[in-house]
């Protein structure tokens, strides 16, 4: 049986950050293997199995920092997307790390709404922080719900095709209709997949913009 364990390639030159990620994985009981790379060049070598590095097992995903020596995150992404063998690899950019690196502790002013009376800050700042941290959960649930709804519909109408087809002559026409609906649903699933990819790309740009420019 083919191994489907996802390997995480952690691309970050800051040892403190990589240790923090490993501790988080340990605390959350995430047992996926983690391979570290200190810059974009080393990450590409590991993905390609060049310069003495063993190729990172597939499937894999990349957790990427943007500010690194030799080759930064943006240059790494351009190189990755230009390689036909690597362009399908999932990449997660650590936007919070980018914000803290660029702004230091001033990054936390992001959670302080502008123009709000100071008396309301003890109420609004926790809400802003909770909203920021809940993005991961809310977006994951959104994607899961879209996938689950489509898959359930496919399975339901697929079951109709089998059951009605087995009923004999009277069931052939309804079975054909159910099969047609299933074909339409597959097309609809492709449409939803494209829309979700577009939405998540836009959200990534928005979150990076917020991390760089704050308010």
C-alpha positions as a Python dict, from the first residue, in 0.01 Angstrom:
ca = {
    (1, 'X'): (0, 0, 0),
    (2, 'X'): (127, 346, -91),
    (3, 'X'): (237, 560, 202),
    (4, 'X'): (19, 873, 222),
    (5, 'X'): (186, 1032, 524),
    (6, 'X'): (237, 1403, 456),
    (7, 'X'): (592, 1526, 519),
    (8, 'X'): (631, 1887, 637),
    (9, 'X'): (921, 2088, 495),
    (10, 'X'): (981, 2377, 736),
    (11, 'X'): (1172, 2655, 559),
    (12, 'X'): (1298, 2908, 813),
    (13, 'X'): (1643, 3032, 910),
    (14, 'X'): (1537, 3116, 1267),
    (15, 'X'): (1603, 2820, 1495),
    (16, 'X'): (1370, 2962, 1761),
    (17, 'X'): (1080, 2964, 1516),
    (18, 'X'): (1147, 2608, 1397),
    (19, 'X'): (1164, 2486, 1757),
    (20, 'X'): (834, 2662, 1829),
    (21, 'X'): (669, 2487, 1535),
    (22, 'X'): (803, 2149, 1650),
    (23, 'X'): (675, 2212, 2005),
    (24, 'X'): (334, 2306, 1867),
    (25, 'X'): (322, 1985, 1662),
    (26, 'X'): (415, 1787, 1971),
    (27, 'X'): (150, 1958, 2184),
    (28, 'X'): (-116, 1890, 1920),
    (29, 'X'): (-5, 1526, 1875),
    (30, 'X'): (86, 1586, 1510),
    (31, 'X'): (320, 1302, 1425),
    (32, 'X'): (401, 1398, 1065),
    (33, 'X'): (773, 1397, 987),
    (34, 'X'): (930, 1745, 977),
    (35, 'X'): (1234, 1833, 765),
    (36, 'X'): (1405, 2169, 809),
    (37, 'X'): (1567, 2395, 551),
    (38, 'X'): (1746, 2720, 634),
    (39, 'X'): (1675, 2908, 310),
    (40, 'X'): (1504, 2880, -25),
    (41, 'X'): (1802, 2726, -205),
    (42, 'X'): (1835, 2447, 50),
    (43, 'X'): (1459, 2389, 38),
    (44, 'X'): (1465, 2350, -343),
    (45, 'X'): (1763, 2114, -318),
    (46, 'X'): (1576, 1901, -66),
    (47, 'X'): (1261, 1895, -280),
    (48, 'X'): (1464, 1794, -586),
    (49, 'X'): (1707, 1563, -408),
    (50, 'X'): (2015, 1758, -521),
    (51, 'X'): (2355, 1849, -370),
    (52, 'X'): (2368, 1553, -135),
    (53, 'X'): (2020, 1598, 11),
    (54, 'X'): (1772, 1313, 15),
    (55, 'X'): (1454, 1405, -173),
    (56, 'X'): (1166, 1505, 54),
    (57, 'X'): (909, 1222, 43),
    (58, 'X'): (581, 1291, -130),
    (59, 'X'): (315, 1395, -49),
    (60, 'X'): (454, 1699, 130),
    (61, 'X'): (367, 2055, 221),
    (62, 'X'): (589, 2355, 282),
    (63, 'X'): (571, 2595, 576),
    (64, 'X'): (754, 2902, 452),
    (65, 'X'): (911, 3207, 610),
    (66, 'X'): (964, 3502, 374),
    (67, 'X'): (1277, 3669, 511),
    (68, 'X'): (1577, 3436, 474),
    (69, 'X'): (1938, 3465, 354),
    (70, 'X'): (2057, 3356, 6),
    (71, 'X'): (1704, 3301, -125),
    (72, 'X'): (1397, 3446, 48),
    (73, 'X'): (1042, 3317, 50),
    (74, 'X'): (916, 3521, -248),
    (75, 'X'): (1203, 3404, -471),
    (76, 'X'): (1149, 3047, -350),
    (77, 'X'): (779, 3064, -444),
    (78, 'X'): (862, 3199, -791),
    (79, 'X'): (1111, 2915, -848),
    (80, 'X'): (872, 2655, -709),
    (81, 'X'): (577, 2762, -926),
    (82, 'X'): (802, 2768, -1233),
    (83, 'X'): (902, 2403, -1189),
    (84, 'X'): (647, 2161, -1344),
    (85, 'X'): (747, 1889, -1095),
    (86, 'X'): (707, 2108, -786),
    (87, 'X'): (433, 2357, -868),
    (88, 'X'): (155, 2143, -714),
    (89, 'X'): (316, 2133, -369),
    (90, 'X'): (110, 2313, -104),
    (91, 'X'): (282, 2612, 58),
    (92, 'X'): (175, 2782, 382),
    (93, 'X'): (326, 3127, 435),
    (94, 'X'): (366, 3220, 801),
    (95, 'X'): (208, 3566, 786),
    (96, 'X'): (227, 3635, 1159),
    (97, 'X'): (603, 3572, 1152),
    (98, 'X'): (629, 3819, 863),
    (99, 'X'): (439, 4085, 1058),
    (100, 'X'): (644, 4043, 1374),
    (101, 'X'): (971, 4043, 1177),
    (102, 'X'): (882, 4367, 995),
    (103, 'X'): (721, 4558, 1283),
    (104, 'X'): (847, 4396, 1604),
    (105, 'X'): (615, 4446, 1899),
    (106, 'X'): (437, 4719, 1703),
    (107, 'X'): (270, 4433, 1513),
    (108, 'X'): (39, 4382, 1809),
    (109, 'X'): (-112, 4725, 1743),
    (110, 'X'): (-298, 4538, 1467),
    (111, 'X'): (-535, 4419, 1738),
    (112, 'X'): (-613, 4773, 1852),
    (113, 'X'): (-889, 4925, 1633),
    (114, 'X'): (-817, 5280, 1529),
    (115, 'X'): (-1032, 5562, 1663),
    (116, 'X'): (-1183, 5349, 1940),
    (117, 'X'): (-1217, 5512, 2286),
    (118, 'X'): (-961, 5370, 2528),
    (119, 'X'): (-1234, 5267, 2769),
    (120, 'X'): (-1354, 5010, 2510),
    (121, 'X'): (-1011, 4859, 2440),
    (122, 'X'): (-1029, 4592, 2717),
    (123, 'X'): (-1341, 4461, 2544),
    (124, 'X'): (-1244, 4499, 2178),
    (125, 'X'): (-880, 4384, 2186),
    (126, 'X'): (-966, 4029, 2307),
    (127, 'X'): (-1237, 4013, 2039),
    (128, 'X'): (-984, 4114, 1771),
    (129, 'X'): (-732, 3856, 1894),
    (130, 'X'): (-997, 3583, 1904),
    (131, 'X'): (-1109, 3677, 1553),
    (132, 'X'): (-750, 3663, 1427),
    (133, 'X'): (-681, 3322, 1584),
    (134, 'X'): (-1013, 3175, 1473),
    (135, 'X'): (-931, 3223, 1104),
    (136, 'X'): (-764, 2886, 1086),
    (137, 'X'): (-1067, 2708, 1230),
    (138, 'X'): (-1333, 2902, 1041),
    (139, 'X'): (-1161, 2870, 704),
    (140, 'X'): (-1093, 2500, 763),
    (141, 'X'): (-1457, 2437, 853),
    (142, 'X'): (-1568, 2632, 546),
    (143, 'X'): (-1350, 2423, 315),
    (144, 'X'): (-1450, 2099, 489),
    (145, 'X'): (-1820, 2184, 459),
    (146, 'X'): (-1789, 2252, 86),
    (147, 'X'): (-1605, 1926, 27),
    (148, 'X'): (-1834, 1720, 248),
    (149, 'X'): (-2156, 1856, 94),
    (150, 'X'): (-2041, 1781, -260),
    (151, 'X'): (-1914, 1433, -174),
    (152, 'X'): (-2232, 1341, 13),
    (153, 'X'): (-2447, 1445, -284),
    (154, 'X'): (-2231, 1239, -518),
    (155, 'X'): (-2264, 935, -294),
    (156, 'X'): (-2642, 975, -257),
    (157, 'X'): (-2710, 998, -630),
    (158, 'X'): (-2453, 727, -698),
    (159, 'X'): (-2646, 498, -464),
    (160, 'X'): (-2966, 589, -651),
    (161, 'X'): (-2806, 480, -978),
    (162, 'X'): (-2712, 139, -837),
    (163, 'X'): (-3039, 74, -656),
    (164, 'X'): (-3269, 194, -935),
    (165, 'X'): (-3065, 15, -1200),
    (166, 'X'): (-3105, -308, -1006),
    (167, 'X'): (-3483, -263, -994),
    (168, 'X'): (-3529, -365, -1355),
    (169, 'X'): (-3698, -187, -1647),
    (170, 'X'): (-3894, 51, -1428),
    (171, 'X'): (-3576, 175, -1266),
    (172, 'X'): (-3367, 237, -1578),
    (173, 'X'): (-3503, 583, -1654),
    (174, 'X'): (-3471, 717, -1295),
    (175, 'X'): (-3124, 560, -1278),
    (176, 'X'): (-3025, 743, -1597),
    (177, 'X'): (-3156, 1070, -1452),
    (178, 'X'): (-2957, 1012, -1131),
    (179, 'X'): (-2647, 939, -1337),
    (180, 'X'): (-2698, 1265, -1525),
    (181, 'X'): (-2732, 1454, -1199),
    (182, 'X'): (-2409, 1293, -1077),
    (183, 'X'): (-2226, 1409, -1390),
    (184, 'X'): (-2354, 1763, -1333),
    (185, 'X'): (-2247, 1744, -969),
    (186, 'X'): (-1894, 1645, -1069),
    (187, 'X'): (-1878, 1955, -1291),
    (188, 'X'): (-2014, 2161, -1005),
    (189, 'X'): (-1746, 2019, -772),
    (190, 'X'): (-1476, 2131, -1015),
    (191, 'X'): (-1632, 2478, -1022),
    (192, 'X'): (-1641, 2496, -641),
    (193, 'X'): (-1278, 2378, -624),
    (194, 'X'): (-1170, 2659, -859),
    (195, 'X'): (-1370, 2916, -663),
    (196, 'X'): (-1227, 2799, -331),
    (197, 'X'): (-872, 2814, -469),
    (198, 'X'): (-940, 3168, -590),
    (199, 'X'): (-1091, 3274, -256),
    (200, 'X'): (-802, 3131, -56),
    (201, 'X'): (-548, 3299, -287),
    (202, 'X'): (-723, 3634, -234),
    (203, 'X'): (-737, 3578, 143),
    (204, 'X'): (-364, 3496, 148),
    (205, 'X'): (-292, 3827, -26),
    (206, 'X'): (-517, 4013, 218),
    (207, 'X'): (-355, 3855, 525),
    (208, 'X'): (-6, 3927, 393),
    (209, 'X'): (-109, 4286, 320),
    (210, 'X'): (-243, 4320, 676),
    (211, 'X'): (79, 4174, 821),
    (212, 'X'): (296, 4412, 619),
    (213, 'X'): (91, 4732, 641),
    (214, 'X'): (-103, 4669, 964),
    (215, 'X'): (-397, 4917, 970),
}
